[in-house]
Amino acid sequence: MPPVGKIINTVAIQVTDACNLDCVICGQRYNRKRRRSNATYIDVDSLAYLYGSKLQRVKRTYLWGGEPTLHPSLAEICELGRRKTAKVVINTNGTRSDVVLELFHRKLIDLVIVSIDGPEEINDGIRGRGSYRSAVRLLRSLAQANPEAVRCNIALSRHNVDHLAATVTAIEQCGVRRVSVQLPMFVYPELGQRYMERVHSVLDSWPESWEGFSELRPALPDSERVHRALSEFVRNTRIRPDLFPRHECSADFYTRYFCQEVNLVKTEQVDCGFQERSLAIDAGGNIVLCPDFPDVVVAHITEEASVAKTFEKKDELLERLGWPLGICYRCCHNRLAARKGTG
């Protein structure tokens, strides 16, 4: 728990859960279809209270969605983050490049993360027709202005694992110097059920966010193909490679990462990098335990409790729920899942 006045690493804000794409590798996509409810957009006045009255120093404000550029007051949100934050980051699908470029040229954002999941035909098959060309236009414009202010993210799946080299080449041709490759996030159904039952027994609520991520298992790539593609990527790329979760490429690691023996998976250590002095805020303004699985609410950003008290409540909830939770093993925040397990 950070004492009052200590720097917070990240404030991750889900600006909206609305999205203008329908990516087949997105757990949120399945959850949106299941809920069939109206989209939620974070309230700017509530954020203004948080940044104006409660936060003191923040290393990074991270804006994501859904698709954050769909929020009609995104510029105001960026301005709020700029007041207390050393670095404002936005993660976008690149389809609304005019919005992103305006914020960038106004110096309201420092880093833009753009998603591309393959050469044009592969990417558009995953993310939707026209999404590749929109993202490439944005990448080129940002790279021309400042190549250090843009990073491209590739989410691996069975659809694109054999096209990683071609994807990276296309990104290089845009002038981009930074690329990250993300292993699939998914939830084993047995562990999702365990998580749901645990949350219900402690908090008397039924979490549902894990269900969408359990639907992603048909898109999981073969471990040998992942090892081959990523080994070549790390060995041959001329641009700076980042791997999420962070790990060293090895056949053993990928065999374990995609292991379907849940009893072995449960023996692994879990180390959530997000829980270290960071806050996750969902589109409803709730401070939640996890940005990707926002089922457990710690507080609302308009509550008068101090940030220190909020972290105390986070620690209390984690202790009551037990650690790790069933959703934690194949999450991009889990650092030890990317190292050696005990299984």
C-alpha positions in Angstrom: 0.0 0.0 0.0 1.4 3.4 -0.9 1.6 5.9 1.9 -0.1 9.3 1.3 1.9 11.3 -1.2 3.8 8.4 -2.6 3.8 8.1 -6.4 1.2 5.8 -8.0 2.6 3.8 -10.8 -0.5 3.6 -13.1 -4.1 4.8 -13.1 -5.7 2.7 -15.8 -9.0 4.2 -17.0 -11.4 2.3 -19.1 -12.8 5.4 -20.9 -15.7 3.4 -22.4 -16.6 -0.2 -22.9 -18.0 0.7 -26.4 -16.1 -0.5 -29.4 -16.4 0.1 -33.1 -14.7 -3.2 -34.1 -15.7 -6.8 -33.4 -12.4 -8.6 -33.0 -12.6 -12.4 -32.8 -9.7 -12.5 -30.2 -11.3 -10.1 -27.7 -12.8 -11.4 -24.5 -14.7 -8.1 -24.1 -16.4 -8.8 -27.4 -18.0 -11.9 -26.1 -19.0 -10.2 -22.9 -20.6 -7.3 -24.8 -22.7 -9.8 -26.8 -23.8 -11.6 -23.7 -24.8 -8.5 -21.8 -26.6 -6.8 -24.7 -26.7 -3.6 -22.6 -26.0 0.0 -23.6 -22.4 1.2 -23.7 -21.0 3.0 -20.7 -18.8 6.1 -20.9 -16.9 7.4 -17.9 -18.1 10.6 -16.3 -15.7 13.4 -16.8 -16.8 15.3 -13.6 -16.1 12.3 -11.5 -12.7 12.0 -13.0 -12.1 15.7 -12.3 -12.8 15.1 -8.6 -10.4 12.2 -8.5 -7.5 14.0 -10.2 -8.3 17.3 -8.5 -8.9 16.2 -4.9 -7.4 12.8 -4.4 -4.4 12.0 -6.6 -1.1 13.7 -6.0 1.5 12.1 -8.2 1.0 9.5 -11.0 3.7 8.0 -13.2 1.3 7.0 -15.9 -2.3 7.5 -16.9 -3.4 4.7 -19.2 -6.5 5.2 -21.3 -8.2 2.2 -23.0 -11.6 0.7 -23.8 -13.5 -0.6 -25.7 -12.2 2.0 -28.0 -11.3 5.2 -26.1 -11.6 7.5 -29.0 -15.4 7.0 -29.0 -15.7 9.0 -25.8 -17.0 12.5 -26.8 -14.9 14.2 -24.0 -11.7 12.3 -24.5 -9.7 15.6 -24.8 -10.9 16.7 -21.3 -10.0 13.3 -19.9 -6.5 13.7 -21.3 -6.2 17.2 -19.9 -7.1 15.8 -16.4 -4.5 13.2 -16.7 -1.9 15.7 -17.8 -2.3 17.7 -14.6 -0.9 15.0 -12.3 0.7 12.5 -14.6 4.3 12.2 -16.0 3.0 10.2 -19.0 -0.4 9.9 -20.7 -0.8 6.7 -22.8 -3.7 5.7 -25.0 -4.4 2.3 -26.4 -6.4 2.4 -29.7 -7.4 0.3 -32.6 -6.4 3.2 -34.9 -9.7 3.6 -36.7 -10.2 7.2 -35.6 -6.8 8.6 -36.4 -8.1 12.2 -36.6 -9.0 12.1 -32.9 -5.7 10.6 -31.9 -3.6 13.0 -34.0 -5.4 16.1 -32.6 -4.6 15.0 -29.1 -1.1 14.1 -30.0 -0.4 17.5 -31.6 -2.0 19.3 -28.7 0.6 17.4 -26.5 -2.1 15.8 -24.4 -0.8 12.3 -25.0 2.8 11.0 -24.8 2.5 7.5 -26.2 0.0 5.9 -28.6 -0.3 2.1 -28.7 -1.9 0.9 -31.9 -3.2 -2.6 -32.5 -2.3 -4.5 -35.7 -2.7 -8.2 -35.8 -1.3 -9.2 -39.2 -0.9 -8.2 -42.8 -4.0 -6.6 -44.3 -6.0 -9.7 -45.1 -5.2 -11.4 -41.9 -5.7 -8.3 -39.7 -9.0 -7.5 -41.3 -10.2 -11.1 -40.9 -9.5 -10.8 -37.1 -10.4 -7.1 -36.5 -12.8 -6.1 -39.3 -12.6 -4.8 -42.9 -10.7 -1.6 -43.3 -9.1 -1.6 -39.8 -5.6 -2.4 -41.2 -5.4 0.6 -43.5 -6.8 3.0 -40.8 -4.2 1.7 -38.3 -1.3 2.0 -40.9 -2.3 5.6 -41.7 -2.1 6.5 -38.0 1.2 4.7 -37.5 2.8 6.5 -40.4 1.6 9.9 -39.2 2.8 9.3 -35.6 6.1 7.8 -36.6 6.8 10.7 -38.9 6.2 13.2 -36.1 8.0 11.2 -33.3 8.9 7.5 -33.7 9.4 7.2 -29.9 5.8 8.2 -29.3 4.2 5.2 -30.9 4.2 1.5 -30.3 2.4 -1.2 -32.2 0.8 -4.2 -30.4 0.3 -7.6 -32.0 -2.0 -10.0 -30.1 -1.0 -13.6 -31.1 -3.6 -16.2 -32.0 -3.9 -19.2 -34.3 -5.1 -16.8 -37.0 -1.8 -14.8 -37.2 1.0 -16.7 -35.5 2.5 -17.9 -38.9 2.4 -14.3 -40.2 4.3 -12.6 -37.4 7.4 -11.8 -39.5 5.3 -10.3 -42.3 3.4 -8.2 -39.7 6.6 -6.9 -38.2 8.0 -6.0 -41.6 4.8 -4.0 -42.5 5.1 -2.2 -39.2 8.8 -1.4 -39.8 7.8 0.1 -43.2 5.6 2.6 -41.3 8.6 3.9 -39.5 7.7 2.4 -36.2 10.6 1.5 -33.9 8.7 -0.2 -31.1 6.5 -3.3 -31.2 5.0 -5.6 -28.6 3.7 -9.1 -29.0 1.1 -10.2 -26.6 0.3 -13.9 -25.8 -3.3 -14.7 -25.7 -5.2 -13.9 -22.5 -7.7 -16.6 -21.6 -9.3 -18.3 -18.7 -9.6 -22.0 -18.1 -13.3 -22.8 -17.5 -12.5 -24.8 -14.3 -10.5 -21.9 -12.9 -13.2 -19.4 -14.0 -15.8 -21.4 -12.1 -13.6 -21.5 -9.1 -13.2 -17.7 -9.3 -16.9 -17.2 -9.7 -17.7 -19.4 -6.7 -15.1 -17.7 -4.5 -16.3 -14.2 -5.2 -19.9 -15.3 -4.6 -19.0 -16.9 -1.3 -17.1 -13.9 0.0 -19.0 -10.9 -1.6 -22.4 -12.5 -2.5 -22.1 -11.4 -6.2 -21.7 -13.4 -9.4 -18.7 -12.3 -11.5 -19.2 -12.8 -15.3 -16.2 -11.1 -16.9 -14.2 -14.4 -17.1 -16.7 -16.1 -19.3 -15.8 -14.0 -22.4 -12.1 -15.0 -22.0 -13.0 -18.7 -21.7 -14.6 -18.3 -25.2 -11.1 -17.5 -26.6 -9.7 -21.0 -26.3 -10.6 -22.0 -29.9 -8.3 -19.2 -31.1 -5.3 -20.4 -29.1 -2.3 -21.2 -31.3 -0.1 -24.3 -31.1 2.8 -23.9 -28.7 5.4 -25.1 -31.2 4.3 -22.5 -33.7 4.4 -19.8 -31.1 7.9 -20.8 -30.1 9.1 -20.8 -33.7 7.5 -17.4 -34.6 8.6 -15.6 -31.4 12.2 -17.0 -31.5 12.6 -15.7 -35.0 11.0 -12.4 -34.1 13.4 -11.8 -31.1 16.4 -13.0 -33.1 15.9 -11.1 -36.4 13.8 -8.0 -35.8 15.6 -4.6 -36.1 13.1 -2.8 -33.9 12.7 -3.0 -30.1 10.8 -6.1 -29.1 8.6 -6.3 -26.0 6.9 -9.5 -25.0 3.7 -9.6 -22.8 3.7 -11.3 -20.4 7.5 -10.7 -20.1 9.3 -13.9 -20.7 12.2 -15.6 -22.4 11.4 -17.6 -25.5 11.7 -21.3 -24.8 9.8 -24.4 -26.0 9.3 -25.4 -22.3 7.6 -22.1 -21.4 5.2 -22.2 -24.3 4.3 -25.8 -23.7 3.4 -24.8 -20.1 1.6 -21.6 -21.1 -0.8 -23.4 -23.4 -1.0 -26.5 -21.1 -4.6 -27.8 -20.8 -3.8 -29.7 -17.5 -5.5 -27.4 -15.1 -4.0 -29.2 -12.0 -0.5 -28.3 -13.3 -1.5 -24.7 -14.1 -2.8 -24.3 -10.5 0.7 -25.1 -9.1 2.2 -22.1 -10.8 3.2 -19.0 -8.9 1.3 -15.8 -9.7 2.8 -12.3 -9.4 0.4 -9.6 -10.6 2.4 -6.6 -11.7 -0.7 -4.4 -11.7 -1.3 -4.6 -8.0 1.8 -2.7 -7.2 0.7 0.9 -6.4 -1.8 1.0 -9.4 -5.5 1.8 -9.7 -7.9 0.3 -12.2 -11.1 2.3 -13.0 -13.9 0.9 -15.1 -16.2 2.9 -17.4 -18.7 3.3 -14.6 -16.1 5.1 -12.4 -15.6 2.1 -10.1 -12.1 1.4 -8.8 -11.8 -2.3 -9.3 -9.3 -5.0 -8.4 -8.4 -5.9 -12.0 -8.7 -3.8 -15.2 -9.5 -6.8 -17.4 -11.8 -8.6 -14.9 -13.6 -5.6 -13.3 -16.0 -7.7 -11.1 -14.8 -6.7 -7.7 -15.4 -3.1 -6.8 -13.1 -1.5 -4.2 -14.7 2.0 -4.2 -16.1 4.7 -6.6 -13.9 7.5 -7.6 -16.3 10.1 -6.1 -16.1 8.6 -2.6 -14.3 10.8 -0.1 -11.9 8.1 1.1 -8.3 8.9 0.5 -6.2 7.0 -2.0 -4.3 5.4 1.0 -7.6 4.1 2.4 -8.5 2.8 -1.1 -5.3 0.7 -1.2 -6.0 -0.6 2.3 -9.4 -1.8 1.1 -7.8 -3.4 -2.0 -5.4 -5.3 0.2 -8.3 -6.4 2.5 -10.4 -7.7 -0.5 -7.4 -9.6 -1.9 -6.8 -11.2 1.5 -10.5 -12.2 1.9 -10.8 -13.6 -1.6 -7.5 -15.5 -1.4 -4.6 -15.4 -3.9 -4.3 -16.2 -6.7 -7.7 -16.0 -8.2 -8.7 -18.3 -11.0 -8.5 -15.5 -13.6 -4.9 -14.7 -12.8 -2.9 -17.5 -14.5 -3.1 -16.4 -18.1 -3.4 -12.6 -17.7 -0.9 -10.2 -19.3 -0.3 -8.7 -15.9 1.0 -12.0 -14.4 4.7 -11.8 -14.4 5.5 -15.2 -12.9 3.3 -17.0 -15.4 5.9 -15.8 -17.8 8.8 -17.3 -15.8 9.2 -20.7 -14.4 6.3 -22.5 -12.7 6.4 -25.3 -10.3 4.5 -27.7 -12.6 
